[in-house]
Amino acid sequence: MATPETRLPETVRWGIVGCGDVTEVKSGPAYQDTEGFELAAVMRRTAGKAKDYAQRHGVPKYGTDADELIQDNKIDAVYIATPPDSHRHYALKVAAAGKPCCIEKPMSPCYADSLAICEAFQEKGLPLFVAYYRRSLPRFEQVKTWLDEGRIGEVRNVTWQFHRPPSKSDLAKAENWRTDARVAPGGYFDDVASHGLDLIVYLLGDVREATGFSTNQQELYTGKDAITGSWLHESGATGSGSWNFAAGNGKELVEVLGSTGKIEFSVFRDAPLELTDGDGHQELLIEHPKHIQIHHVRKMRDCLRGEAEHPSTGLTATHTSWLMDKILGHL
């Protein structure tokens, strides 16, 4: 929540550093559609692209200088939506400027950088959010409700499989930060698995220990393309995952096994939630909102007003970074 030292105006003026694809539909409009928030400025290194975004979205100010946006006294909070290798660089500047911040996921390419970011905001007593927006989606809040109600008894195990073939751009070896080990050491794992692992931790609690193996089977890019992992939650529930971006067929499914039933769902596919318990089997389809970060953003508003805690903070995202590094064998 906001502290007295970070008291904000009634309408919080946000600036975006890096107004790329993720901000077009998923996040940018969510800030504009949230009462109490205003999207006041955007920044992108290419002037023409920054101007185009601002004009199309009705943003009053745009530029190419991140430092200028961060230091602007007419900007109250900053959303960092650049590739993850620059998150620490910009986040530390935001912390030094004394402003609340939201960082796109993954929080950073490694646990050490995530920890440094988190500690910088803690030292200043500043709110820090990370865009693991699935924690706020009604679809997954329903899964959490089932678990909290004990509908499947005590959770024994969770498994997540995510397999898909290489894309045309992968086969063409096209430039992509998501497969560049300098930006995403785990390849698509960093971008894709971060969402699901963070969600699983939200649903089942923190992880006590984890391990894994990762390799590059296709050698199409420098990041990893095949990863397996296993972990142990503080609750005693066990977990395992398999992520392969060189498979011939696609599959994406999470299965949570309990002592009296199970829950199945997809992290990414628009598929029904499935619950099997003592009352039988049921399926429930909860559609995502058009601007998928809207619930996440509105909960940030509530948190900054001191009305509620936010489910995705610097602390929770740092734990996810630790888990990912453990699975990748970096810790």
KAHUPE-V430130 format. One record per backbone hydrogen bond with DSSP energy under -0.5 kcal/mol. CO is the residue of the C=O (numbers start at 1). NH is the residue of the N-H. If there is no record, write none. Layout:
# KAHUPE-V430130
CO NH
CO NH
This chain:
# KAHUPE-V430130
3 6
4 7
10 12
12 14
12 38
13 76
13 77
14 40
14 41
15 17
15 79
16 18
16 43
17 81
18 20
20 23
21 24
21 25
22 27
26 293
27 30
27 31
28 31
28 32
29 33
31 34
33 35
34 37
36 12
38 14
38 40
40 61
41 16
42 63
43 18
43 19
45 47
46 50
47 51
48 52
49 53
50 54
51 55
52 56
53 57
54 58
54 59
61 42
63 44
64 66
65 69
66 70
67 71
68 72
69 72
72 75
74 76
76 100
77 15
78 80
78 102
79 17
79 81
80 104
83 86
84 87
84 88
86 90
87 91
88 92
89 93
90 94
91 95
92 96
93 97
94 98
94 99
95 98
100 78
101 129
102 80
103 131
110 114
111 115
112 116
113 117
114 118
115 119
116 120
117 121
118 122
119 123
120 124
121 125
121 126
122 125
127 101
128 314
129 103
130 132
131 133
132 135
133 136
133 137
134 137
137 140
137 141
138 142
139 143
140 144
141 145
142 146
143 147
144 148
145 149
146 151
147 150
150 153
152 260
152 261
154 259
156 238
157 257
158 240
159 255
160 242
161 253
162 244
163 251
164 247
167 171
168 172
169 174
170 173
176 179
177 180
179 181
179 223
180 183
180 184
184 187
185 224
186 189
187 190
187 191
188 192
188 193
189 193
189 194
192 195
192 196
193 197
194 198
195 199
196 200
197 201
198 202
199 203
200 204
201 205
206 234
209 232
211 230
213 228
215 217
215 225
215 226
224 188
225 245
226 215
227 243
228 213
229 241
230 211
231 239
232 208
232 209
233 236
237 233
238 158
239 231
240 160
241 229
242 162
243 227
244 164
251 163
253 161
254 265
255 159
255 257
256 263
257 156
257 157
261 258
262 276
263 256
264 274
265 254
269 271
273 284
274 264
275 277
275 282
276 262
277 280
280 277
282 275
284 273
284 286
285 287
290 292
291 294
293 297
294 298
295 299
296 300
297 301
298 302
299 303
300 304
301 305
302 307
302 308
303 2
303 306
311 313
312 130
313 317
314 318
315 319
316 320
317 321
318 322
319 323
320 324
321 325
322 326
323 327
324 328
325 329
325 330
325 331
326 329
